[in-house]
Amino acid sequence: MRAMQRAGFHIGLNAHLLTAQAGYRSAGINGYIFNLLRALPEADPALRYTVFAGPQAPLFPAERMTVRRSAWRTERPLARIAWEQIVQPLALARTAPDLVHQLAFVAPVLSRRPFVVTVYDLSFVHAPERLPAARRLYLRLLTRWSCGRARRVIAISRSTASDVIRTLGVPAERVDVAVPGVGDAFVPLPRAEVEAFRARAGLPERFILFLGTLEPRKNLPMLLGAYAALPAADRSAVHLVLAGGRGWMVDAILHAIEQHDLAATVHLPGYVPADELPLWYNAAEALVYPSVFEGFGLPVIEAMACGTPVLVADTSSLPEAAGDTGYRLPPDDPAAWTEALAHVMRDADWRRAAGERGRERARQFTWARTAAQTVASYRRALGEPVENG
């Protein structure tokens, strides 16, 4: 990318949400922030960065990127909120960046530094019962205020951008989109390597995979009901694996497994390390993602890049990720999911064709593209010309 016309811009990055902790806090938004920070230095050589992070953040040396770590354990939500609102204004006053990128929803009320803010989704508005009360209150109070004051708002999908404009009243001309990317590791792997992993992990010979935080908005009780409606022979042949850290209100998922007597064919292996993700996708016959609300749904394009067909809910941003490569189904229609699951299990030709369509589509999603879209937003916020809009 061509360097910005005015050299020497200094960008501050609030990355206190980053954590190396294994579990649900290291999924989703955390992965987006981590991969964006890795790609930013190559996106524009005219920029330098100061990254503000907690001691838990898995950051790395990078040219033109200085890391300032707080002693505060900001993987704890209350500590992170306190740092964002009390300590951050002082840190920004000392480092004096030209622009600050608030990487997760909110900016400090007491700082007057110009900023852009990233919004991943508005689930705390549209599905408030699916979020913890404290998180919902903080996001409700400060996301609207932050978006109103930001020079630019960055959404991670067109769906979220439209939602920000419609729900928060942000003018469309101040909203940009920076879509997530897929790492180079997400490719079809040799069969011998996949089978060795399957044996090592104790995975069934055939299984359908869900991968994400186990929490209410993922709509897993509906999926379990749809899976339970399959003939017993299908369930015995193809198991269901719900992989991911346990979020809040996980009891509803455990109850659904018990209610439908699915313990023999439904597996909960827990959090999956990032370096194992390509193996899980390659080992699965398909990925299911029935979530009622997503900012984007990164596992969908990761699975597609591995040649694994996808079944997604036809809502929020998920159609943007999946396109027409697999099944898109109503999130509240278990009968439709049962029918689709049966077809996927029984039709190997469909799986191969859908996998190829997914691989082709996934090629357009790169973290270099995400970083370029983000830098373009910085340019606009700083009053610089931006090529192609």
C-alpha positions as CSV (number, residue, x, y, z in Angstrom):
1,M,0.0,0.0,0.0
2,R,1.2,3.5,-0.8
3,A,2.4,5.4,2.3
4,M,0.2,8.2,3.7
5,Q,1.1,11.6,2.3
6,R,1.8,13.0,5.7
7,A,4.6,10.9,7.3
8,G,5.0,10.3,11.0
9,F,1.5,9.7,12.3
10,H,1.4,8.1,15.7
11,I,-1.5,5.8,16.5
12,G,-2.4,4.6,20.0
13,L,-4.1,1.2,20.2
14,N,-6.1,0.1,23.3
15,A,-5.6,-3.7,23.3
16,H,-6.4,-4.4,26.9
17,L,-9.0,-7.0,25.8
18,L,-6.2,-9.2,24.6
19,T,-5.5,-12.2,26.8
20,A,-3.4,-15.4,26.5
21,Q,-5.6,-17.2,28.9
22,A,-7.1,-20.4,27.5
23,G,-10.9,-20.1,27.6
24,Y,-13.7,-18.1,26.3
25,R,-12.0,-14.7,26.7
26,S,-9.4,-15.7,24.2
27,A,-11.9,-16.3,21.4
28,G,-13.7,-14.0,19.0
29,I,-12.8,-10.4,19.5
30,N,-9.5,-11.3,21.0
31,G,-8.5,-13.2,17.9
32,Y,-9.5,-10.2,15.7
33,I,-7.4,-7.8,17.7
34,F,-4.4,-10.1,17.8
35,N,-4.4,-10.7,14.1
36,L,-5.0,-7.1,13.2
37,L,-2.1,-6.0,15.3
38,R,0.2,-8.5,13.6
39,A,-0.8,-7.2,10.2
40,L,-0.9,-3.4,10.8
41,P,2.9,-2.7,10.6
42,E,3.0,-3.9,7.0
43,A,-0.1,-2.0,5.9
44,D,1.5,1.4,5.9
45,P,5.2,2.3,6.6
46,A,4.3,5.9,7.4
47,L,2.6,4.9,10.7
48,R,4.0,4.1,14.1
49,Y,2.0,2.6,16.9
50,T,1.9,2.5,20.7
51,V,-0.1,-0.5,21.9
52,F,-1.6,-0.3,25.4
53,A,-2.0,-3.8,26.9
54,G,-2.2,-5.8,30.1
55,P,0.5,-8.2,31.3
56,Q,-1.6,-11.1,30.0
57,A,-1.6,-9.9,26.3
58,P,0.2,-12.3,23.8
59,L,2.0,-9.5,22.0
60,F,5.3,-9.7,20.0
61,P,8.1,-7.4,18.8
62,A,7.2,-5.5,15.7
63,E,8.8,-2.6,13.7
64,R,7.3,0.8,14.5
65,M,5.1,-0.8,17.3
66,T,5.9,0.0,20.9
67,V,4.1,-2.0,23.6
68,R,3.2,-0.4,26.9
69,R,2.1,-2.9,29.5
70,S,0.0,-2.0,32.5
71,A,0.5,-3.9,35.8
72,W,-3.2,-4.2,36.0
73,R,-4.6,-7.7,35.3
74,T,-7.1,-6.4,32.8
75,E,-8.3,-9.9,31.7
76,R,-10.7,-9.2,34.6
77,P,-13.6,-7.1,33.2
78,L,-13.9,-4.7,36.2
79,A,-10.1,-4.1,36.1
80,R,-10.2,-3.5,32.4
81,I,-13.1,-1.0,32.7
82,A,-11.3,0.8,35.4
83,W,-8.1,1.0,33.3
84,E,-10.0,2.2,30.2
85,Q,-11.9,5.0,32.0
86,I,-9.4,6.1,34.7
87,V,-5.8,5.2,33.7
88,Q,-6.1,5.4,29.9
89,P,-6.7,9.1,29.7
90,L,-3.4,9.6,31.7
91,A,-1.5,7.2,29.5
92,L,-2.8,8.9,26.3
93,A,-1.8,12.4,27.7
94,R,1.8,11.1,28.3
95,T,2.2,9.4,24.9
96,A,0.2,12.0,22.9
97,P,-0.8,9.9,19.8
98,D,-2.3,11.7,16.9
99,L,-5.2,9.3,16.9
100,V,-6.3,6.5,19.2
101,H,-7.9,3.3,18.0
102,Q,-10.3,2.0,20.7
103,L,-10.4,-1.7,19.6
104,A,-13.5,-2.8,21.5
105,F,-16.6,-0.7,21.7
106,V,-15.8,2.2,24.1
107,A,-13.6,5.2,24.6
108,P,-12.6,6.9,27.9
109,V,-15.0,9.7,28.8
110,L,-12.3,11.9,30.3
111,S,-9.9,11.9,27.3
112,R,-10.1,14.5,24.5
113,R,-7.8,12.6,22.2
114,P,-9.3,12.0,18.7
115,F,-10.2,8.4,18.2
116,V,-11.8,5.7,16.1
117,V,-13.7,2.8,17.7
118,T,-14.3,-0.7,16.5
119,V,-17.8,-2.2,17.0
120,Y,-18.1,-6.0,16.6
121,D,-21.9,-6.4,17.0
122,L,-24.8,-4.9,18.9
123,S,-25.9,-8.1,20.6
124,F,-26.1,-6.2,23.9
125,V,-29.0,-4.1,22.3
126,H,-30.8,-6.8,20.3
127,A,-30.3,-9.8,22.6
128,P,-29.8,-8.3,26.0
129,E,-31.0,-11.4,27.9
130,R,-28.1,-13.3,26.3
131,L,-25.4,-11.1,28.0
132,P,-24.3,-10.7,31.6
133,A,-25.9,-7.7,33.3
134,A,-22.7,-5.9,34.1
135,R,-21.3,-6.2,30.6
136,R,-24.6,-5.2,29.0
137,L,-24.8,-2.1,31.2
138,Y,-21.3,-0.9,30.4
139,L,-21.7,-1.5,26.7
140,R,-25.2,0.1,26.6
141,L,-24.0,3.2,28.4
142,L,-20.8,3.9,26.6
143,T,-20.9,2.4,23.1
144,R,-23.5,4.8,21.8
145,W,-21.6,7.7,23.4
146,S,-18.3,6.5,22.0
147,C,-19.7,6.1,18.5
148,G,-21.2,9.5,18.7
149,R,-17.9,11.1,19.5
150,A,-15.6,9.0,17.3
151,R,-14.1,10.5,14.2
152,R,-14.8,7.1,12.5
153,V,-16.6,3.9,13.6
154,I,-15.2,0.6,12.3
155,A,-17.6,-2.3,11.9
156,I,-16.4,-5.8,11.2
157,S,-19.2,-6.6,8.7
158,R,-21.6,-4.7,6.5
159,S,-24.4,-6.1,8.7
160,T,-22.9,-4.5,11.8
161,A,-22.2,-1.3,9.9
162,S,-25.9,-1.1,9.0
163,D,-26.9,-1.8,12.5
164,V,-24.6,0.9,13.9
165,I,-26.2,3.4,11.5
166,R,-29.7,2.3,12.1
167,T,-29.6,1.6,15.9
168,L,-27.0,4.0,17.2
169,G,-27.8,6.8,14.8
170,V,-24.2,7.2,13.5
171,P,-24.1,8.9,10.1
172,A,-23.3,6.5,7.3
173,E,-20.4,8.6,6.1
174,R,-18.6,8.1,9.4
175,V,-18.8,4.3,9.3
176,D,-16.1,2.0,7.8
177,V,-15.9,-1.8,7.4
178,A,-12.8,-3.9,8.2
179,V,-13.7,-7.5,7.6
180,P,-11.8,-10.3,9.5
181,G,-9.2,-12.4,7.7
182,V,-8.1,-16.0,7.6
183,G,-4.6,-17.1,8.6
184,D,-2.3,-19.0,6.2
185,A,-2.6,-22.1,8.4
186,F,-6.2,-22.7,7.4
187,V,-5.9,-25.0,4.5
188,P,-6.8,-28.6,3.7
189,L,-4.3,-30.8,5.5
190,P,-2.9,-34.3,4.5
191,R,-5.2,-37.1,5.4
192,A,-2.5,-38.9,7.4
193,E,-1.9,-35.8,9.6
194,V,-5.7,-35.4,10.2
195,E,-6.2,-39.0,11.1
196,A,-3.2,-38.9,13.5
197,F,-4.8,-35.9,15.2
198,R,-8.2,-37.6,15.3
199,A,-6.6,-40.6,17.1
200,R,-4.6,-38.4,19.5
201,A,-7.6,-36.2,20.4
202,G,-9.9,-39.2,20.8
203,L,-12.4,-37.8,18.2
204,P,-15.0,-40.0,16.5
205,E,-14.5,-41.2,13.0
206,R,-17.2,-38.9,11.7
207,F,-18.5,-35.7,13.4
208,I,-20.2,-32.4,12.8
209,L,-18.4,-29.5,14.5
210,F,-19.5,-26.4,16.3
211,L,-16.6,-24.2,17.4
212,G,-17.1,-21.1,19.6
213,T,-17.8,-19.9,23.1
214,L,-20.6,-22.0,24.7
215,E,-23.1,-19.2,25.6
216,P,-26.7,-18.4,25.0
217,R,-26.5,-16.4,21.7
218,K,-24.9,-19.4,20.0
219,N,-28.3,-21.0,20.0
220,L,-26.9,-24.5,20.9
221,P,-30.0,-25.9,22.6
222,M,-31.9,-25.4,19.3
223,L,-29.1,-27.3,17.5
224,L,-29.2,-30.1,20.0
225,G,-32.9,-30.4,19.6
226,A,-32.5,-30.6,15.8
227,Y,-29.7,-33.2,16.1
228,A,-31.8,-35.2,18.6
229,A,-34.6,-35.4,15.9
230,L,-32.3,-37.3,13.5
231,P,-32.7,-41.1,13.3
232,A,-30.6,-42.9,16.0
233,A,-28.6,-44.6,13.2
234,D,-27.5,-41.2,11.9
235,R,-26.5,-40.0,15.3
236,S,-24.5,-43.1,16.0
237,A,-22.7,-42.8,12.6
238,V,-22.0,-39.0,12.9
239,H,-21.5,-37.4,16.3
240,L,-21.8,-33.8,17.3
241,V,-18.8,-32.0,18.8
242,L,-19.4,-28.6,20.6
243,A,-15.9,-27.3,21.0
244,G,-15.1,-24.1,22.8
245,G,-14.6,-22.5,26.2
246,R,-17.6,-22.5,28.6
247,G,-19.1,-19.0,28.7
248,W,-21.9,-17.9,31.0
249,M,-25.3,-19.7,31.4
250,V,-23.8,-23.0,30.0
251,D,-26.3,-25.0,32.1
252,A,-29.0,-24.7,29.4
253,I,-26.7,-26.6,27.0
254,L,-25.9,-29.3,29.5
255,H,-29.6,-29.6,30.3
256,A,-30.5,-30.0,26.6
257,I,-27.9,-32.8,26.2
258,E,-29.4,-34.6,29.2
259,Q,-33.0,-33.9,28.1
260,H,-32.5,-35.4,24.7
261,D,-30.3,-38.3,26.0
262,L,-27.4,-37.3,23.8
263,A,-24.5,-38.0,26.1
264,A,-23.3,-40.9,23.9
265,T,-22.9,-38.9,20.7
266,V,-22.4,-35.2,21.8
267,H,-18.9,-34.2,22.9
268,L,-17.8,-31.1,24.8
269,P,-13.9,-31.1,24.5
270,G,-13.6,-27.6,25.9
271,Y,-11.3,-24.8,24.7
272,V,-9.4,-25.5,21.5
273,P,-5.9,-24.0,21.2
274,A,-5.4,-21.7,18.2
275,D,-2.7,-23.8,16.7
276,E,-5.0,-26.8,16.6
277,L,-7.9,-25.1,14.9
278,P,-7.0,-26.2,11.3
279,L,-6.9,-29.8,12.5
280,W,-10.3,-29.6,14.0
281,Y,-11.8,-28.1,10.9
282,N,-10.1,-30.7,8.7
283,A,-11.3,-33.6,10.8
284,A,-15.0,-32.5,10.8
285,E,-17.5,-33.4,8.0
286,A,-19.1,-29.9,8.4
287,L,-19.2,-26.9,10.6
288,V,-22.5,-25.8,12.1
289,Y,-23.0,-22.2,13.3
290,P,-26.6,-21.6,14.4
291,S,-25.9,-18.3,16.3
292,V,-28.8,-15.9,16.5
293,F,-26.4,-12.9,16.4
294,E,-22.8,-12.4,15.2
295,G,-20.6,-9.6,14.3
296,F,-19.1,-11.8,11.7
297,G,-18.5,-15.4,12.6
298,L,-14.8,-16.0,12.0
299,P,-15.0,-19.8,12.5
300,V,-17.2,-19.9,9.4
301,I,-14.5,-18.6,7.0
302,E,-11.8,-20.5,8.8
303,A,-13.7,-23.8,8.2
304,M,-14.3,-22.8,4.6
305,A,-10.6,-22.1,4.0
306,C,-10.0,-25.7,5.2
307,G,-12.5,-27.1,2.6
308,T,-15.1,-27.9,5.3
309,P,-18.7,-27.2,4.3
310,V,-20.7,-24.9,6.6
311,L,-24.3,-24.7,7.8
312,V,-25.0,-21.2,9.3
313,A,-28.0,-19.3,10.6
314,D,-29.4,-17.0,8.0
315,T,-29.2,-13.9,10.2
316,S,-27.1,-10.9,11.1
317,S,-23.6,-11.1,9.4
318,L,-23.3,-14.9,8.9
319,P,-24.6,-14.8,5.3
320,E,-21.8,-12.4,4.5
321,A,-19.3,-14.9,5.7
322,A,-20.8,-18.1,4.1
323,G,-22.2,-16.6,0.9
324,D,-24.0,-19.3,-1.1
325,T,-21.4,-22.0,-0.4
326,G,-23.4,-24.2,2.0
327,Y,-26.7,-24.2,4.0
328,R,-28.2,-21.0,5.3
329,L,-31.1,-21.8,7.7
330,P,-33.5,-19.9,10.0
331,P,-32.1,-19.9,13.5
332,D,-35.5,-20.7,15.0
333,D,-36.5,-23.6,12.8
334,P,-35.1,-26.9,14.2
335,A,-36.9,-29.0,11.6
336,A,-34.9,-27.2,8.8
337,W,-31.7,-27.9,10.7
338,T,-32.6,-31.6,11.1
339,E,-33.2,-31.9,7.4
340,A,-30.0,-30.1,6.5
341,L,-28.0,-32.2,9.0
342,A,-29.4,-35.4,7.5
343,H,-28.5,-34.3,4.0
344,V,-24.9,-33.3,5.0
345,M,-24.4,-36.6,6.8
346,R,-25.6,-38.7,3.9
347,D,-24.3,-36.9,0.8
348,A,-20.6,-37.0,0.3
349,D,-20.7,-35.4,-3.1
350,W,-22.5,-32.4,-1.7
351,R,-19.9,-32.1,1.1
352,R,-17.1,-32.1,-1.5
353,A,-18.8,-29.6,-3.8
354,A,-19.7,-27.2,-0.9
355,G,-16.2,-27.5,0.5
356,E,-14.7,-26.4,-2.8
357,R,-17.1,-23.5,-3.0
358,G,-16.1,-22.5,0.5
359,R,-12.4,-22.6,-0.2
360,E,-12.8,-20.4,-3.3
361,R,-14.8,-17.8,-1.3
362,A,-12.5,-17.8,1.7
363,R,-9.6,-16.7,-0.4
364,Q,-10.9,-13.1,-0.4
365,F,-10.6,-12.9,3.5
366,T,-7.1,-11.9,4.5
367,W,-5.7,-10.1,7.6
368,A,-3.6,-7.9,5.2
369,R,-6.9,-6.7,3.7
370,T,-8.3,-6.1,7.2
371,A,-5.3,-4.0,8.1
372,A,-5.5,-2.0,4.8
373,Q,-9.2,-1.3,5.5
374,T,-8.3,-0.2,9.1
375,V,-5.5,2.1,7.9
376,A,-7.9,3.6,5.4
377,S,-10.2,4.5,8.3
378,Y,-7.2,6.1,10.1
379,R,-6.6,8.2,7.0
380,R,-10.1,9.4,6.9
381,A,-10.1,10.2,10.6
382,L,-6.9,12.3,10.2
383,G,-8.2,14.1,7.1
384,E,-6.0,12.4,4.6
385,P,-7.0,11.4,1.1
386,V,-8.0,7.7,0.7
387,E,-7.8,6.0,-2.7
388,N,-11.0,4.2,-3.8
389,G,-13.1,5.8,-1.2
